[in-house]
């Protein structure tokens, strides 16, 4: 299949000459627009000419590479044309790529000149190129001629080099000559019928060749290019607004983004902007159902094309323009059409012979669009660019695409798959072997395989299957990098993801931060605690950062969060900074492995000047313990660093410029090797001025006979009272410090005594201390052994130490690059982000003991299990939704990501989310919750917990309906389920999911639980209120009603009232609910007993025990009781992070009101059938009647289903699966009536606050 129109025509054309011709035709027309600024064709040409002449003066000529690392801007357009006019070939270097990726590209291409912008200089890795800043150096560039240069090139010279994913683990540069770019641009301009009136969106980054298709054909036609503002993919609403605002006529979109746009247009019934005339879709498979939806929306008014091509064949090779799309029996996907001008397509078998029409073959492409090959990869070039067996021309070649295809009955080409592991995800062509090679370099990864997994929606996402190396629990010797101010990305990562430390700080801050002014000392680039304080009610946060780069990153991050009004980032030394006001709270993470070893005392003493008189410090105090130890083997006989810890030893030596006996620490030190009592080496109270220099007496008693090698020192950090971090009890950022006082050891016996004085004196930096221990060991025999030991920070002790002599007797292997120590989604994600561009990052990690193999010993990709959501090898506790905002967001996330279950603290992108699924997520939130959120709100902290917090703040105190649309989608009549006695409906989430996507499920939540209004204290009032709410969804019966426990009683009364009003109730489903018994006596409330019962129930719902006893509560005052329950609920993560005593009291009021309502309710006999689902473990306990008393309240009998589990677990996994199956059968039976089947329910309209009520706790009673 060929399209030849005369090869010689395009061999004489250059893209910049064609542009110059258009400048002569339309000099004053607008060529390019970016964020309100524009350039005419004449202005763009003149500025590009200046750049060209400047580059020529630097030696740029044909075949010379020029790197271009700029963001989308007018400078970008000027630079691209300027490089081409100078005769050079441009090499896009996205400044947002990881430095390691950019280093590989720069090392491979070796461009002598690099064009960039001043703000991106620090993002570039070390290189040899001359750097030209288009902004800062413009005055010099502007001195050059604005006349068109003559570079003397030929059509065979290169126009650009685009790097794509490589199967060897390295990116490969594709070399595109001018003839291919000119042929493509002229052909595309003709195919798209581009005119001077067209306004074309430049959507793609210039790192991808599609950007050239958006730019050059437009400029050859006299049209206007609109550069897309912002680096974040726009939401559908933002994209629609952009089209209308800029009056765009032509769009060239990745198929994956177009899919999301079509879905949004279909669901919202929005109109296409009137200016739009052409949409081109490409880069990956187009879903036929989306094309059908598009044609319903666009009709014949907007032309639509499907484009196919590869970087190696100059962007687009074929185009398909359908008439009215209809699915054909032999067509499984939208075809890619026929070749563009001067392009030949061949479908060949394994012998390079053409296959018959309709048969599958590998697709080969020939013609003017072929690349020269791959830069510096002659073997790969020879393998992929083969001689054309169908041409007599000696230099005629074909490109072997690796795509399997066939020619359909209508003559169009259809892509069927791949012959290798290359995949296309979100429009990006990716060699999965490159990701695998990078993963396998991680020291904790044994093996890996990466695949493109197709979701139900048809969306592809990258999934990595990882086999971890056996976990390292060995004892390791480490230096103390923090003492020497040696920090890098991995050390920063270790601090950021130290879950134990983070939890302790969070607990402390939640107690005190609300309505406070805070200073955060040493905030870091991610402003972790400043952000936490701002999000948890701080009035103002001053975040101080001394490192300039971290300060700039922090400032940018705060701005992206939209928190600039709450957080002021200040650059400078904390001891010299001045704040505009006094603060209530000072937060810092300056504590060392020995409390003051990193100089915390001097800094925090000075920081007291920031505080008000009643101000406080977090952490409040720290204690460094000391005990005698003996070393485990092999360290007792041969102390040594690991390769990883040795890396940091070398970093410290490099920084100091010499080798010294470093202060050392142990990872995984066995507590069984402690052989004495414990004393305090150092005690610091940060709420008062502390002295960094001291002498402290210690006394230790040997508790077991054996050998003593030295002392171990470890930290107990009190972030707040009763919240302690013990650095010996967990492996985290602070490792216990070892002083080798007695090495290689002396014999001791139980009962021997050690008396010593521990001293601290400031070192030469006048900030951090040197330590000195002097004392004696008194044996029971009366023998007295004196000892003395110095731990200097920078100096070398006058006396040698056998431990250090042995430690440095051999050269340590110091070349291993550090990596995070915990193998999980976060650590692997962070590792890959430093090495791969964002589009190549897996959307999920599934951990396996081994990879499945076929008989040939190769990985059997078809045998890989269904990918799981990415969990750490040692995952943190799963946290279920704790209010209705989190509940509804969880439901939306599960639909978008196709994953269950999702914890409210799970990261969207670590679960497989990407920019396009984020666009869909924002659309779903808008449709279901009535809230428009910017994508920028998701990227800084992409968890359900974070988004729910934003939504709560956005909706304020607006009233809400009792209806909670747990699962509003589906075609069946809705099932309405009433809350249990605690008032919330979160307990129904699993039940709704297992009933299936086609069964709408609405919870009815209690009044008062969200702080709006008072709780109802009568069952009858609740029933009438809920009936009014469900009629907004379903105006008339037959109704499907249910409820668990107390909710069953309310559902029973709703059925009574509906029946009395003439409505039909097709199903009344009562889930482990006992029939009510009227009790006219006033209820005596034992608050302590009620709170203990409530705490037990709350914990049971989340599978946790809060350990709240009646006796403990009775010993506390009423407010203290609530605080006690709250703290235990917070620690167990069963309430929202910002929940307070007010929320606990409100919830208690709802519970008490419901209990009183049930006691005072007088039921009457119901004339229809009742269906009871009772828990098996209730037999013989609460009620021996299988009907649970309901047979006394109906004339037509009770249908009974017994479900395994107890009262609580009946609605939880795994028993809820059985419950759902039985309930589904009952629902289907109830719907057998024709009138019920045909009834269309109305989905709720989203309001400003959504449908759901808001609460801060979630009892399931």
CORDALIN-V139782 format. One record per helix or strand of 3 or more residues. SS is the DSSP state (a for helix, b for strand). FROM is the first residue (numbers start at 1). TO is the last residue. If there is no record, write none. Layout:
BEGIN
ss:SS from:FROM to:TO
ss:SS from:FROM to:TO
END
This chain:
BEGIN
ss:a from:7 to:11
ss:a from:15 to:25
ss:b from:30 to:34
ss:b from:37 to:40
ss:a from:41 to:57
ss:b from:65 to:69
ss:a from:74 to:85
ss:b from:89 to:92
ss:a from:99 to:109
ss:b from:113 to:116
ss:a from:118 to:123
ss:b from:130 to:133
ss:a from:138 to:141
ss:b from:158 to:164
ss:b from:172 to:177
ss:a from:178 to:191
ss:b from:199 to:202
ss:a from:210 to:221
ss:b from:224 to:227
ss:a from:236 to:246
ss:b from:250 to:254
ss:a from:255 to:268
ss:b from:278 to:282
ss:a from:288 to:298
ss:b from:303 to:308
ss:a from:311 to:313
ss:b from:318 to:320
ss:b from:337 to:339
ss:b from:343 to:348
ss:b from:361 to:367
ss:a from:378 to:384
ss:b from:385 to:387
ss:b from:397 to:407
ss:b from:413 to:418
ss:b from:422 to:425
ss:b from:428 to:431
ss:a from:432 to:440
ss:b from:445 to:454
ss:b from:460 to:468
ss:b from:476 to:479
ss:a from:481 to:484
ss:a from:489 to:496
ss:a from:499 to:512
ss:b from:517 to:521
ss:a from:528 to:535
ss:b from:540 to:545
ss:a from:548 to:561
ss:b from:567 to:571
ss:b from:583 to:588
ss:a from:600 to:610
ss:b from:611 to:618
ss:b from:621 to:629
ss:a from:643 to:656
ss:b from:664 to:667
ss:a from:671 to:673
ss:b from:679 to:685
ss:b from:694 to:702
ss:b from:706 to:708
ss:b from:710 to:720
ss:b from:723 to:726
ss:b from:736 to:739
ss:b from:746 to:748
ss:b from:753 to:762
ss:b from:769 to:778
ss:b from:784 to:791
ss:a from:802 to:807
ss:a from:825 to:833
ss:a from:838 to:840
ss:b from:845 to:848
ss:a from:861 to:863
ss:a from:884 to:897
ss:a from:915 to:929
ss:a from:936 to:939
ss:a from:944 to:955
ss:b from:963 to:967
ss:b from:975 to:978
ss:a from:986 to:995
ss:b from:1001 to:1004
ss:a from:1019 to:1033
ss:b from:1039 to:1044
ss:a from:1046 to:1060
ss:b from:1065 to:1071
ss:a from:1087 to:1101
ss:a from:1110 to:1114
ss:a from:1118 to:1131
ss:a from:1141 to:1160
ss:b from:1170 to:1175
ss:a from:1176 to:1178
ss:a from:1190 to:1193
ss:b from:1198 to:1203
ss:a from:1209 to:1211
ss:a from:1215 to:1230
ss:a from:1234 to:1237
END
